[in-house]
């Protein structure tokens, strides 16, 4: 597995490379966003580890460019910016995971393994999911409730798709974090709740029938009831 480390602090970059190399990953370091972008177009990488504040172009802009190049390439943001808002911005840029400095290497290693783990993909039965009067077109990336089209961000779309695929099931915050954000760790913030609230405002506000329901002590359940 080839990993590109984009980090402008030489000591941090060296620490990451040494630890990942010792765990049999093939790593490369660049210290600015423009160099990373150039390499991404020239070579194939299985994972990108990005700092946000780097010379050239920011890690956020770089992440957006990488996702346009290949939406399936996993990106791990590794940064000192650790507020809930910072994480939301990172996820909206396309990051699959977000780890705040300082960090323990064993946690980073565990997250790398999760991001690189190949999972069997179940075949799509249909490109359109429907619950009550809400439709989600997976191919066109369009959400519609009744006659109203709903504009969603990429992460809101993924969250709604997960809810609709699990219609009627009680989903814990850990379930949601694992499946929507591809990680098995607590963010240390209320990112999941924040995104659920974002989604509620878009698909439930103004409609008599609510589809997202809170189960106190358990999590959330999506459905027409």
RAJONOR-V882155 format. One record per residue. N is the residue number from 1. RES is the residue in three letters. PHI is phi in radians with two decimals (999 if undefined). Layout:
n = {N:N}
res = {RES:RES}
phi = {PHI:PHI}
This chain:
n = {1:2:3:4:5:6:7:8:9:10:11:12:13:14:15:16:17:18:19:20:21:22:23:24:25:26:27:28:29:30:31:32:33:34:35:36:37:38:39:40:41:42:43:44:45:46:47:48:49:50:51:52:53:54:55:56:57:58:59:60:61:62:63:64:65:66:67:68:69:70:71:72:73:74:75:76:77:78:79:80:81:82:83:84:85:86:87:88:89:90:91:92:93:94:95:96:97:98:99:100:101:102:103:104:105:106:107:108:109:110:111:112:113:114:115:116:117:118:119:120:121:122:123:124:125:126:127:128:129:130:131:132:133:134:135:136:137:138:139:140:141:142:143:144:145:146:147:148:149:150:151:152:153:154:155:156:157:158:159:160:161:162:163:164:165:166:167:168:169:170:171:172:173:174:175:176:177:178:179:180:181:182:183:184:185:186:187:188:189:190:191:192:193:194:195:196:197:198:199:200:201:202:203:204:205:206:207:208:209:210:211:212:213:214:215:216:217:218:219:220:221:222:223:224:225}
res = {UNK:UNK:UNK:UNK:UNK:UNK:UNK:UNK:UNK:UNK:UNK:UNK:UNK:UNK:UNK:UNK:UNK:UNK:UNK:UNK:UNK:UNK:UNK:UNK:UNK:UNK:UNK:UNK:UNK:UNK:UNK:UNK:UNK:UNK:UNK:UNK:UNK:UNK:UNK:UNK:UNK:UNK:UNK:UNK:UNK:UNK:UNK:UNK:UNK:UNK:UNK:UNK:UNK:UNK:UNK:UNK:UNK:UNK:UNK:UNK:UNK:UNK:UNK:UNK:UNK:UNK:UNK:UNK:UNK:UNK:UNK:UNK:UNK:UNK:UNK:UNK:UNK:UNK:UNK:UNK:UNK:UNK:UNK:UNK:UNK:UNK:UNK:UNK:UNK:UNK:UNK:UNK:UNK:UNK:UNK:UNK:UNK:UNK:UNK:UNK:UNK:UNK:UNK:UNK:UNK:UNK:UNK:UNK:UNK:UNK:UNK:UNK:UNK:UNK:UNK:UNK:UNK:UNK:UNK:UNK:UNK:UNK:UNK:UNK:UNK:UNK:UNK:UNK:UNK:UNK:UNK:UNK:UNK:UNK:UNK:UNK:UNK:UNK:UNK:UNK:UNK:UNK:UNK:UNK:UNK:UNK:UNK:UNK:UNK:UNK:UNK:UNK:UNK:UNK:UNK:UNK:UNK:UNK:UNK:UNK:UNK:UNK:UNK:UNK:UNK:UNK:UNK:UNK:UNK:UNK:UNK:UNK:UNK:UNK:UNK:UNK:UNK:UNK:UNK:UNK:UNK:UNK:UNK:UNK:UNK:UNK:UNK:UNK:UNK:UNK:UNK:UNK:UNK:UNK:UNK:UNK:UNK:UNK:UNK:UNK:UNK:UNK:UNK:UNK:UNK:UNK:UNK:UNK:UNK:UNK:UNK:UNK:UNK:UNK:UNK:UNK:UNK:UNK:UNK:UNK:UNK:UNK:UNK:UNK:UNK}
phi = {999:-1.75:-2.16:-1.80:-1.71:-1.98:-2.64:-1.58:-1.66:-0.96:-1.16:-1.16:-1.06:-1.14:-1.08:-1.12:-1.07:-1.04:-1.14:-1.25:-1.05:-1.16:-1.81:1.22:-1.73:-1.66:-2.10:-2.47:-2.01:-2.30:-1.94:-2.61:-1.21:-1.17:-1.13:-1.12:-1.07:-1.07:-1.16:-1.09:-1.40:-1.63:-2.29:-1.67:-2.14:-1.64:-2.79:-2.03:-1.94:-2.08:-1.42:-1.51:-1.58:-2.38:-1.16:1.52:-2.11:-1.21:-1.06:-1.15:-1.14:-1.09:-1.04:-1.05:-1.16:-1.11:-1.23:-1.22:-1.17:-2.74:-1.12:-1.59:-1.26:-1.28:-2.20:-1.90:-1.43:-2.21:-2.65:-1.46:-1.42:-2.12:-1.35:-1.02:-1.07:-1.04:-1.19:-1.06:-1.07:-1.11:-1.16:-1.17:-1.29:2.06:-1.07:-1.55:-2.66:-2.56:-2.14:-1.69:-1.36:-1.27:-2.47:-1.63:-1.06:-1.11:-1.25:-1.04:-1.07:-1.10:-1.20:-1.04:-1.08:-1.10:-1.14:-1.58:-1.15:-1.53:-1.94:-1.22:-1.67:-1.35:-1.13:-1.28:-1.43:-2.58:-1.58:-2.21:-1.74:-2.35:-2.37:0.97:-1.72:-1.77:-2.14:-2.25:-1.59:-1.27:-1.43:-1.54:1.04:-2.13:-1.96:-2.54:-2.10:1.10:-1.74:-1.74:-1.49:-2.03:-1.50:-2.15:-1.32:-1.04:-1.28:-1.11:-1.08:-1.09:-1.13:-1.11:-1.05:-1.10:-1.04:-1.20:-1.22:-2.03:-0.91:1.55:-1.65:-1.37:-2.03:-1.34:-1.09:-1.16:-0.99:-1.16:-1.07:-1.19:-1.47:-1.51:-1.85:1.08:-2.35:-2.12:-2.25:-1.29:-1.12:1.44:-2.45:-1.77:-1.01:-1.04:-1.09:-1.08:-1.21:-1.09:-1.13:-0.97:-1.16:-1.01:-1.10:-1.58:-1.89:-1.97:-1.11:1.60:-1.94:-1.14:-1.62:-1.57:-1.90:-1.75:-2.15:-1.60:-1.98:-0.97:1.50:-2.09:2.48:-2.33:-2.38:-1.93:2.93:-1.73:-2.75}
